[in-house]
Amino acid sequence: MPVLIWTDCGDGFECAPADVPLDHRAPSGEKIKLGLTRKPATDPSRGIGSLFVNPGGPGGGTDDTVRYPGTSGPAELRERFDIVGFDPRGVGRSQPLACQTQDEYMRAWAKASARPKVHSFDNALREGKAFADACTKQSAKLLPFVGTEYVAREMDLLRRAVGDSKLNYFGLSYGTYIGTVYANLFPKNIRALALDGGYDPDTYANRPYEYDLGQYVAIESALGRFFDWCAATKCEFGEGDPRSAFVQLQNDLDRDPVVVDGKFVANGATFTYNVQSLLGFGDVWWWYVAQVLTDAQNRTGDLLVEPDAEFLSANTEQYERRSCRSYRSARSITR
């Protein structure tokens, strides 16, 4: 079991490294490091224990999740629980999973387009193989030991390390799959699971393309509803015809990508990727989607027009590699 030494990491948060086995079948063998962040309970006299959180991905880090009240829970939870996040192996501050450099990764994006062309599928296969080969070459030691089962087993080690007899866990999106796997591995170690935006574990594990298709159909539908809302409310994007303005913006960025200091930064494909991510947050964010689309039209918005190459490469590395490998409890989380 890892020994956690918490140190102050600003704004009332604490951070700690944890040494865990590279291979859980050899617990006394080689170790790797995981990075943890926690926000101690604000009313420890009424404390219940720790609440582990994961924002999803696969490949999402947890530091921002713990630090942002919107994903770390309401005040009632933060009063009585230490909110704890750990970056799974290969992610964020934990043992890194390397595949391509940022420049290599962004060069692959530069070949993509927002709308399929004659050779788009062949190009995607070629780039995907190059990506997989790079991961195999750069992360040969870690790669065989990356997957959801390892995340679940590490969460159980960390549950014990923080002194909890039972797990409290809040998982979003892919984080629900982590919770499902944990429940199958350690059904007697659960106090409370809260799983929001749940994955169908059978489809996700065994028919991933079917799972992805359903997700993208839903996103396409959400985009259509956004266009309808934008037109009806006369939102700031598109001057009354947001659908046509969106297609035009995709085409404009594909034809004339954003280049900074001689390096590719964004095109219609990266633009569409970021819009897709925003639509996953629901209609409460539509006002913001309209704002960033307008910024993108003016080429002034960092979020869409100048995506963070490090974020894109790191998160998609984890997403693609993890995607390829991939009870009875208290009624109230505060009881």
C-alpha positions, 0 to 999 in steps of 0.5 A: 500500500502506498504511503501518501505524504501530502504537501500544500499545492496552493489555494487550500489544496494538497498534493501527493505522489503515490508509488504503485506497482507497474504490474499488480500481479507483481506487487513487490516489483517495479513501481511507478508514480501517480499524482494526487490532489485533494481538497480537505473537508471544510468541516472535518469534525463531521467528516465521513472520509474521502470522495474520489472523483474522475472526470472521464476521458479516457485520459482526463486528469483530475487536478482541475476536477478537484479544484473546480467546485462544479465537478467536485460537488456541492458545499455539503459534500465538500464540508464532510469529504476530502475530495480526492483525484488521482491521475491514472497511469499515463495521464497528467502528473502520473507516469507519462505515456509518450507517443508523438511529439507535439509537432508530430501530432499537430502535423497529423491534425494538419492533414485532417479536414472537417468534412470527409474527402476522397482519401480521408479514410485512407489518410486516417488509417495511415495516421492511426497506424503511425500513432500506434507504432509511435506509442508502441515504440516510445512507451514499450514498458508502460503500454502493456500495463495501461487500462481501466482495470489498473485504474480500478486497482489503483483506486482501491490501493489509494482508498486504503492509503487514505484510511477509508474502509469503503470507497466513495466515488463520483465518476463522469463519462468514462469515469462511470466505466472505472466505477463499474469495473471497480464494482466488479473487482471489489464489490464489498469495498463500496460505500457509495458510487455516483456515476453520471453520464454512464457508459454501457460497459458491454458496448464500450468494452466489446464494440467500441465503434458501435459505442462511438457511433451512438455518441457522435449521432447524439452530438450531431443531434445536439449541434442541430438543436443548438442551431435551432436555438441560436436562430430562434434567440438571434444569438450572436453567431451566424446572423440568423443562419448559424448552420450555414455560418458553421459550415462556412467556418469549417470550410474557411479554416480547412482552406486557410488554417491558422498558422503561428510562427510558421507552425500549424495551429488549427483547421476545420478538423481541430475546430470541429473537435473542440465544438464537439467537446463543448456540446457534450456539456448540454444546452446550459452552455449554448450561450458560450458555444455561440460566443466562441463560435463568433470568436472563431469567425473573427479568429480571436478565440484561443479555445477554438482557433488556437487549441492547446497542442499539448492538451490535444496530444496528451489527452488524445494519446490517453484516449486512443490507447485506453480505448484500444485496451480497454451494489448495495450501498448507502442511499445518500452519499452523506449518510 
